Amino acid sequence: MNKNKMGEYLIEKGLFITAIFSIIAILIIIAFVFREGFPIFQEYGFLQFIFGMEWAPSKDQYGVFTMIIGSIALTALALVMAVPLSLLCAIFMAEIAPKNMRRILKPVIETLAGIPSVVYGFFGLIVLVPVIRVQFGGTGFSMFTASIILTIMILPTIISVSEDALRSVPHEYKEASLALGATQWQTIKNVIFPAAIPGIITAIILGMGRAVGETLAVIMVAGNVTQIPHSILDPVRALTSNIALEMGYATGLHYNALFGTAVVLFIMIMVLLIIANYFHYKKKVVIGGGYL
Amino acid sequence: MDSKIKLGIIIILIIIGAYMLFKPGVQYDRIEIAGSTSVQSVAEKLAEKYMEEHPNVKINVQGGGSGMGIRTTEQGIVDIGTSSKSLKSDEKGNLQEFIIGRDGIVIAVNTQNKVNDLTVDQLRDIFSGKITNWNQVGGADATIHVVVRESGSGTLSSFQSLVMNKTEIRPDAIVQGSTEAVKQAVKQDPYAVGFVSLSHMSSDVKGIEVNGINASETTIADGSYPLQVPFEFLTKGEPTGVTKEFIDWVFSEEGQSIVRNEKIVPAIANVSDDT
């Protein structure tokens, strides 16, 4: 075997092994989480665990329904605020902004993504919580406060991924549209944006994933009360917060219940990914055998 | 020589070198300590000083919570578990408790709050939701915002047994994950009330008197302050060997003065303040 072929062979196998390792790592984590969480479903009952309203480890009550609602509500509210903002920002950066402006905007937004979540959480605790308390009443620790922090955290993800999607729309589309006499706004609205939809959906789902998974910042500002919120100014507890708050102390069934919480979170994220993939393939634009 | 073989030799040499670097030349005696996060800082200081004086002993201190301290000691994973609460009879098993010092739970309110004194009964009513307005206890006309710690926290469980008795804390109380977070919440909200340990107390918040007694080293040492918690070292059965030596040292004058420097009331009275 000559030297070149040997090198290629080694690299190929090396990459293969690395890929296999990452799959194995994921599988081991899944197996571990499910194994540790299984006793709670068995002893406490799956439906009782999922739909139970009371979480009181000291009294052996492990219902996570309030936290499922909490997580979903937080994420939904954050998306309602983040999506319009970030899509407009992405369109501006991809289509309208002059080159120089883009040169400034892009790194600024990327910096936003690089700030550790504990910093966002601390900012929320020190700055946002008092503002919300003074302006809207209550304690300031609320679903609304947490959603604002989450919005800021997911903005850069959605902006940069959807901007890439907008920029990857072939130039011919735009040129053809302009040549037919459409204005720039009409072109963006009717040609570029629809063509970029699959990428934009992926961007939103990525942002959603980050919002669902965010732990530390949410713990610091959401108030962590296990209740169904009646207004956006009520405190809530997210699934992730529940795990992080109590993992240090948990023994026995409580410990299993926290892994059970992780299983629920895992299932939620899987469902999100499946929905994302479905839309991604359904909305893709097919041109000349390939797709965008 | 082929460059690949050279590379191979270099990698092997690096691995051998790294092995020699990390292979302990001297045999150390190890003590593993884990448990309560409130005891952690004082345990770390004690370990640091002890290792300075006994270079052949390595002490590793970890947090994780009182519950974890109890569990891991029972299972024999650590030599010394730490706990910031007395053990319940069902937790006790064959664990040996050593009270290395005492800490107080301070009821913290905002510095603007005019309330200076509450009884334990009033505290129970506030935290259970029976009293909801500050004017019911002599303060301003404003809703009380109750801040508590997460379930499982040593401070919370001490607070529950000392104040709440069998009454439950109101379910809509704000939950914060650490003493610092509770202090932050109280610091910025003029109508909030929470509880923090005396060793973590600072001027950010105002500590109020309970049953007319202010939390201080003196009132905790003489037992008059009602809300006090023990800081404990736990061992499985009687301690032996280095573990025993270390615990004996902790109860020596030197060890106890370190405990005092951490603002914990020492187990032995009349220990001088300077190390």
Contacts between the chains, C-beta under 8 A, distances in Angstrom:
chain1	res1	chain2	res2	distance
A	56	B	151	7.2
A	57	B	151	5.3
A	57	B	152	6.8
A	58	B	151	6.3
A	125	B	181	7.1
A	125	B	184	5.5
A	125	B	185	7.8
A	126	B	184	7.1
A	126	B	188	7.4
A	129	B	185	7.6
A	129	B	188	6.7
A	130	B	188	4.7
A	130	B	189	7.4
A	133	B	188	7.9
A	133	B	189	6.3
A	139	B	145	4.5
A	139	B	174	5.5
A	139	B	185	7.8
A	139	B	189	6.5
A	139	B	192	7.1
A	140	B	188	7.7
A	140	B	189	6.7
A	141	B	174	5.0
A	141	B	185	7.1
A	219	B	177	5.2
A	220	B	177	7.6
A	220	B	181	6.4
A	223	B	174	4.6
A	223	B	175	6.8
A	224	B	150	7.0
A	224	B	174	7.2
A	224	B	175	3.7
A	224	B	176	7.2
A	224	B	177	7.4
A	225	B	171	7.2
A	225	B	172	5.4
A	225	B	173	7.0
A	225	B	174	6.5
A	225	B	175	6.2
A	226	B	171	7.3
A	227	B	171	6.6
A	227	B	172	6.0
A	235	B	172	7.4
A	235	B	174	5.9
A	237	B	175	7.3
A	244	B	177	7.4
A	245	B	150	4.2
A	245	B	151	8.0
A	245	B	175	7.1
A	245	B	177	5.2
A	246	B	150	5.8
A	246	B	151	6.1
A	246	B	152	5.2
A	248	B	37	7.3
A	248	B	63	7.2
A	248	B	64	5.2
A	248	B	65	3.9
A	248	B	67	7.7
A	248	B	68	6.3
A	248	B	152	7.0
A	249	B	65	4.1
A	249	B	66	7.2
A	249	B	67	4.2
A	249	B	68	6.8
A	249	B	150	7.9
A	249	B	151	7.5
A	249	B	152	2.7
A	249	B	153	6.8
A	250	B	67	7.1
A	250	B	152	6.6
A	251	B	67	5.4
A	251	B	68	7.8
A	251	B	71	5.3
A	254	B	152	7.6
